[in-house]
Amino acid sequence: MRKLFWILAITSVTFLSSCEIIGGIFKAGAYTGIFVVVVIIALIIWLLSKLMRKN
């Protein structure tokens, strides 16, 4: 569990620079930004549910 947390943390820091994300959301528009945020939250919830079932 701890190893997976660090892998996810390092991956998100590497690929998701906050300035790039915010700039991309404003360029794409509000509805696209909302859609992306909902998809990311759903993905996080799905991953957490998979992790909790194994334990």
ChimeraX attribute file (.defattr): number of C-alpha atoms within 10 A of each C-alpha:
attribute: neighborCount
match mode: 1-to-1
recipient: residues
	/A:1	10
	/A:2	6
	/A:3	8
	/A:4	10
	/A:5	10
	/A:6	11
	/A:7	11
	/A:8	11
	/A:9	11
	/A:10	12
	/A:11	11
	/A:12	11
	/A:13	10
	/A:14	9
	/A:15	10
	/A:16	11
	/A:17	10
	/A:18	10
	/A:19	9
	/A:20	10
	/A:21	13
	/A:22	12
	/A:23	10
	/A:24	13
	/A:25	18
	/A:26	12
	/A:27	11
	/A:28	11
	/A:29	10
	/A:30	11
	/A:31	11
	/A:32	14
	/A:33	17
	/A:34	12
	/A:35	12
	/A:36	13
	/A:37	13
	/A:38	12
	/A:39	12
	/A:40	12
	/A:41	12
	/A:42	12
	/A:43	12
	/A:44	12
	/A:45	12
	/A:46	12
	/A:47	11
	/A:48	11
	/A:49	11
	/A:50	11
	/A:51	12
	/A:52	10
	/A:53	7
	/A:54	7
	/A:55	6
